[in-house]
Amino acid sequence: MPVADLLARHADAWGRATRSPFLDAVRDGTLPDASFDTWLVQDAHFLGDLLRFQARLLARAPRSAQAVLADGCVALVQELDWFGRVAAERDLDLAAPQLPATIAYGDLLYRLDVADVGTALTALWAVERAYLDAWSGARPGAGQYGPFVEHWTTPGFAGYVAALETAADAAGPGDEPAFLEVAAAEADFWAMTA
């Protein structure tokens, strides 16, 4: 089954993964700064875990998937640099401890290191598609949050997510359990600052 079919097949789980009070508050500008800052620090931690997972996946992926995975690794390095600049501007401590939802998500990525490549690619696509869908739903973002929403919904990022979908589809049928695990982890990640 194409991975995109999982979105409709598990619409409720996907809704929980991509819609939340956190994102609603970003859209209408009512999210407290402290909640957003906590989320930013945790997302920086997650990006580090995602980069490690994706780099290991790149090493074992079929040749047809390597270019998109390599581009994704480069983009994650650039995103971590951007997070460093944002943290400096907002006086955030990126060395703050990980919260339970961040730890659990990192553990999921670690477990996926031993999954077959098709399962790992399905999961990676789900991670990035959830991020794109969630932030697209928060558009345009009110006040100070607008530039963040714009940063995470660029056409380039959407193109990357589409290329991951192609790679995941080429690797085999979409893995429903991995998709559902990612959806649950995403829902928990949005809820962690509540």
N, C-alpha and C positions, 0 to 999 in steps of 0.2 A: 504494500500500500504506500502511495506517496506520503511523505511526511506531512504535507499540508492537509491531508485528509484527517489527521489527528486533531486538528483545530476544531473541526465540526463534530467529530466523533466524541470529543471530550470538551464540549463547549462550556460546561459548568466549571470544570477544573481550570480551563484556560481563562475564563472570566475572573476567577479568584487570583490567578497568576498575573493578570494584567490590569485589574481595576482594584482600587483600594481607597480608603479614606485619605491615606498619605498623598496619593496622586491627585485626588479631588482637591485637597487643600493646596497642593502646588498650583493646580489650574486656577483656583480662585484667590490665591494669595494669602490664605489664612494659616498656612503651616508655620508653626513657630520656628524661628531661626535655629534654636537648639536641637529640635527634632531633625531638621534638614542637615545640620552639621554632623549629628551622630550618624545619620544615614550615609553621608559622604565618606566619613572615616571608614565605616564598615564596607562600603562599596569599594574603596581603595584596597582594603584587605582582600575582598573577593576577587578583584582584578588580578592581584598577585597569584592567587590560587588558580584562576582561569588561565593565566599565561603559562604557568607550569603545566597544567593539564593539556593545553593546546600544543605546547612545544613537544610534549611527549607523544601526542597524537600525530603530529606532523611526521615524526620519525618512523611511525609504523603505518601511515596511511598509504593508500594506493597512489601511484604517480598522478593520476587525474585529479586528486584532491589536494595535492601538496601546494600548489600555487595559492589557492584561496586560504589554506591554513597558514602558510608563511606570511601572506599579506595580513592576516588576522593577528599573528604574533607581533608583527611590526606595529600594527595599529594599537595593540594593547600596551606595548612599550611606550608609544607616544601618549596614550591615554594616562598611563601612570605618571609620566612627566607632567601632563596637564593637571592631574590631581595634586601633584606636589606644588605647583604654582597656586592652585586654588586654595590649598591648605595654608600656604604662607599668607595669602591675602586675607583669609578668614581666621587666621591664628588657630589652626586646628593641629592636633597632635596625631599624626598618622601612625604613631607607635602605640596608641591607646589599645587596650585589650580587645580582642574579638568578642562579640556578643554571641550567644548560643546559636542564633539563626545563621550567622556567618560561619561559625565552626561547622555546623551541620551541612551547610552547602559545600564547604570545602571538603568535608568527608565524602560527600556524594561524588564530587569530581575525582577524588582519590580512588574510590571504588570503581569508577568508570575506566580507570587506567587498565584494568584487567578485562574489561568488556571487549567484545569483538568490535572491529572498526565501525561497522554499520551502526551498532548501538551507540558508540561514542559520538559519531557524527550526528545521529538523530538528537542526542542530548545537547551537543554544542549548538546545533541549529535552534533547538527549543530555548536554550539560554538566551541567545542573541535575538531571536524572534520575540520572546517575551519582553525583553528590554525595549525593543523598537515599538512593539504594540503598546506597551504601558506608557512610554513617554509620548507616543503619538496621541494617546487618549488624554494626556495632560496638556495638550496644546491649547492656547499658546503659552500658558504659564503666566501668572500674574506677577507684576512687579519684578523683584530681584530674581524670580525663578525663570522668567522668560528666556534669558540667555542659556540657562542650563538645558531647558527643554529643547531649544533650537540646536544646541550642541549634540544632543543625543537623538536627533531625528533627521539628520542630514540625508540628502539623496545618496551620498557615498556609503553611509552606513546601511541604508535600505538595500543598495546594490550588493553589499557584502553579505547581508542576510539572504538575499536571493541566491547568491553563488553558493552559500553553505547548503541551502535547500537542494540545489542541483547535485552537490557532492554527496549529500546524505541519501538522496534518491538513487544515485548511481551505485552506492555501496550496498543497497539491499532494501528490503521493506522496512518501513518506519517501526521502531521499537516502542510499543505502547507503554510498557512498564517504565522505561527510561524517561519517556515524555512525561508521564504522570509524576514521576519523582521530581523532575525539574519543575513542573507546574506547582507542586506542593512547596518546594523549596523557595520558589519565587514568591508565593503567597506569604510564606513566613517571613521572608526578607522585607517585604513592604510593611508588614505589621510590627516589625521589631521595635520601632520607635514610638509606638502607640502607648 
